[in-house]
Amino acid sequence: MIARGLRLAGAALPLLLLGCVVEQRDFEALRDQVRLQQKQINDLKARQEEQALRLDTLNNGFKILGDKAEENGRRIDGIEERGGNLGAVPAPSPAPVPAASTASPAAPAASAPEPPGIKPLPAEAALAPPTPAPAPEPVLLTNLPKAASIEPPPGGEVISAASKSEKHYAGALALFSNREYSQATAKFQEFVAEYPDHKLAGNAQYWIGECYYSQRRFAEAADEFAKVERLFPASPKVPGALYKRGLSLWEIKRTADAQAAMQRLLDKYTQSDEAAKAREKLERWKQP
């Protein structure tokens, strides 16, 4: 009986070993599949982040165009308030071409009227025999006097529809468009400091945050975006600043603050364009 049991155990042992080998292979195959799927998930996340950055860049371009359109609208309003234009300076009318004299050469000098612009001859010349008048030249367009050129305004002042502050703001926007973020930041900061009550001060503060965000300096961007609502609560850039503050906080792993910024945007600016994007972000962030 013992020998028979040993024979049965010896026959079953290869089967057990074979089962272990099969299970080991299945485990390794399953592990490889999990690794592959994890890599695919990471690739998808990287692509989503890249697409999000591209979308932010496009949104920035649209915002720049919107600001420039607002600036052009203000310029047009300023021109209309000043009366449309400066008015054309009337060109002086050309001097009349004197007609050829039909009086006889022998006629006394006193009988012929003096042409305009010709001084009377001295007495010595009047006693001399009169010289025959030259044949009148044909009247050509090239013989007519030219109109006087329009003189610049007195004092050398150059009249422009844009004010100094708007030129400053437009120059800062141009630097941002050219990706010269450090110089653009300095220009926008100068604008906010010099014109704190200007209608574009909130916009300038918003673009300071965008300059830092474009450089991936998310902590500084979040602080600058927060100043838009705190310092310029009536600015139309407040919803956009809240949205970009939420994105900046999310990038530096301050998830609770990021969600709070998005929720504030939804609660206070429900009808804004950024509210729909904030709702989508919150739903995605809350997913496990």
Secondary structure, DSSP 8 states (H G I E B T S, - for coil): -HHHHHHHHHHHHHHHHHHHHHHHHHHHHHHHHHHHHHHHHHHHHHHHHHHHHHHHHHHHHHHHHHHHHHHHHHHHHHHHHTTSS-----------------S-TTS-GGGS---TT-----HHHHHS------------GGGS---------GGG----SS-HHHHHHHHHHHHHHTT-HHHHHHHHHHHHHH-TTSTTHHHHHHHHHHHHHHTT-HHHHHHHHHHHHHH-TT-TTHHHHHHHHHHHHHHTT-HHHHHHHHHHHHHH-TTSHHHHHHHHHHHHHT--
